[in-house]
Amino acid sequence: MGRHPEFADAIDAYLRHLASDRGFSEHTCRAYRGDLEDLARFAQTRMTDGVGASVSVDASVSVDASADSSADSSAGVRASASAGAGAGAGAEHATPGGLDLELLRDWLWHSTTSGLAASSVGRRAAAARGFTRWLAATGITAADAGARLRAPRPGIHLPRVLTRPQIEQLLAGLAARASGAEDADAVSAAASARALAGESADSDGVTAEDAADSAETRAKSPAGDPVAVRDLAIVELLYASALRVSELAGLRISDVDRGRLTVRVLGKGSKERVVPFGVPAARALTTYLDEARPVLLARRGASATSGRHSSDDGTVFLGSRGAPISARAIYELVASLLREMPGTGPSGPHALRHTAATHLLDGGADLRAVQELLGHASLATTQIYTHVSAERLAQAYATAHPRA
């Protein structure tokens, strides 16, 4: 069942507003689009089934979806709504003007009973509230239908973190590989990964090269192997600066201040922040930038016959053939390394971010400082790590105290 043009154009205009005026990330806009399109389908189903009579009946024409600004787009949607109002009830279509609080609550209830996670239901509620607020602010609707919409609060899921010995083991293993250590078992793993990667390059832009980078690190590495040197720098920097994987993938050489030991990153909502890193990460990064990256960059010419990535754009971390490495490839790299460590919980790069934040608090760092380092907009988001630290303290107490 397709979306009615008026609903489709309103969603498109709202998402353009979020991207251009609010600085929302592509990932967030994509998630909100899926949520709002599901809301439109739900409203249309309710209309077709004859449930929820408040959903408006409309036979409006499509508006011009090529408007460049959200203001122009909302004006087009308003024009379509006016045309539809005069058209009467020639055909039954759910439109933005027919959204009300009862329907929105029913939609969230349906999402919950369909098995959607509480965190996803919460995101749907946020998407709907923002959408109805924008509809009212731009004059498309007379009132904000979602102003009183609430979603169940998701439960607190304490992130799993690595212990300090586990981190030391991980980094020592990477350093050994970067200096020429061998792992015989990893040779076949790398070959298998390349075979699978050739079959599973997907719409996220993951190439066979990127997908196999993580396994390459586990294979035999000659002394100074640039991929192994790069992988050590990646993990050192992820742990030292608690970066998001997208922030790491987006780093440019101009963002790295090797004198002050800081990196400038562009976080969620296009918010810029400067975060520090320590001496071990500085050593790994210097070796990579001065010795390994030029070798990887030199490989680009041989694989750039199509003209793509033919010049150096300044991206810090490169793939094994010299193209900028993707966030997905970094995820697979870290996941492959952490899978070798039992009991570490979720195996992606975010585990290193969780670990860094928890170790900082364990060491006495101020919560506000950790919030700034992580780039959290709300202190409440950072406070989850205080629960982790408290849990670790309780475990240590139960293990070590004679009267626990």
NORDA-V727172 format. One record per backbone hydrogen bond with DSSP energy under -0.5 kcal/mol. NH is the residue of the N-H (numbers start at 1). CO is the residue of the C=O. Records with the same first field share a line. If there is no record, write none. Layout:
NH=CO ; CO
This chain:
7=4
8=4
9=5
10=6
11=7
12=8
13=9
14=10
15=11
16=12
17=13
18=14
19=15
20=16
21=17
22=17
24=18
29=25
30=26
31=27
32=28
33=29
34=30
35=31
36=32
37=33
38=34
39=35
40=36
41=37
42=38
43=39
44=40
45=41
46=42
47=43
48=44
49=45
50=46 ; 47
51=46
55=52
65=63
67=64
73=69
74=70
75=71
76=72
77=73
78=74
79=75
80=76
81=77
82=78
83=79
84=80
85=81
86=82
87=83 ; 84
88=84 ; 85
93=91
98=95
99=96
104=100
105=101
106=102
107=103
108=104
109=105
110=106
111=107
112=108
113=109
114=110
115=112
116=111
121=117
122=118
123=119
124=120
125=121
126=122
127=123
128=124
129=125
130=126
131=127
132=128
133=129
134=130
135=131
136=132
137=133
138=134
139=136
140=135
141=135
145=143
147=144
149=146
157=155
158=156
167=163
168=164
169=165
170=166
171=167
172=168
173=169
174=170
175=171
176=172
177=173
178=174
179=175
180=177
181=176
186=183
187=183 ; 184
188=184
189=185
190=186
191=187
192=188
193=189
194=190
195=191
196=192
197=193
198=194
199=195 ; 196
200=196
201=197
205=202
207=205
211=207
212=208
213=209 ; 210
214=210
216=212
217=213
218=214 ; 215
219=215 ; 216
221=181
222=220
224=178
225=222
229=225
230=226
231=227
232=228
233=229
234=230
235=231
236=232
237=233
238=234
239=235
240=236
241=237
242=238
243=238
248=244
249=245
250=246
251=248
253=314
255=252
256=253
257=255 ; 262
258=256
261=257
262=257
263=275
264=255
265=263 ; 273
267=265 ; 271
270=267
271=268
272=270
273=265
275=263
277=261
282=278
283=279
284=280
285=281
286=282
287=283
288=284
289=285
290=286
291=287
292=287
293=288
295=291
296=292
297=293
298=294
299=295 ; 296
300=297
301=297
303=299 ; 300
304=301
307=304
310=307
313=311
316=251
318=316
319=323
322=319
325=317
330=326
331=327
332=328
333=329
334=330
335=331
336=332
337=333
338=334
339=335
340=337
341=338
342=340
344=341
351=348
352=349
353=349
354=350
355=351
356=352
357=353
358=354
359=355
360=356
361=357
362=358
363=359
364=361
365=360
370=366
371=367
372=368
373=369
374=370
375=371
376=371
381=378
382=378
383=379
384=381
385=382
386=383
387=383
388=384
389=385
390=386
391=387
392=388
393=389
394=390
395=391
396=392
397=393
398=394
399=395
400=396
401=397
404=401
